[in-house]
Amino acid sequence: MADLPWRMVLRDARDRENRAALAALLDRVPDPYGRDPRHDHVTGSGFVVSPCRGFTLLMHHAKLGRWLQPGGHCDGDADIAGVAAREVFEETGLRARLLSDGLFDIDIHQIPARGDAPAHFHYDLRFLFEADPAKPLLGNEESHDLHWVALDDLPRYAPQRSVCVLREKLPLWRAESGE
């Protein structure tokens, strides 16, 4: 199993299973940071939170029709925190501050077949960022809308655990980081 170049606090069975699956992906796929849909690959995304930690920024994804955190393909770049920061900026217009260089979460989810591209899995490496909700949001063609969502309201927008995990992990991260 590959040694991962990112540190991450493993909090539960999901974290341990996803970390092991990511290590296996890095061992078996020749270009895990590419975007060839014939192979599962790594993506990078950012949970962007407000300075008070009570809100997160979500985008309504144009292709998937769901509220998600900003993120996307690595396009060959193994600096996943940099990929996440780039995606946050491209999709929101915000220059968010990275709160930790460690992984906040790993999520593995299937991308449905589309056109000639077969169904495949994204191994999404998530980092935690902070941005000012008073700054203007500048979306792009990848989303229908951008919205700051209170963490208490997160399940109404994004009921899937892959997004709601922010509500579970943020208090733990705050306690561990001494914030």
Protein Blocks (a to p, Z undefined) as FASTA:
>chain_A
ZZdfbdcddfbfklmmmmmmmmmmmmmmmblmbcbfkbccdddddddddfklpaccdddd
fklopacdddddekhpablmlmmmmmmmmmnopacddfbfbdfbdcddddddehjbccdd
dddddddddddfkbccdddfkbfbdcdddfklmmmmmmcfklmmmmmmmmmmmmmnoZZ
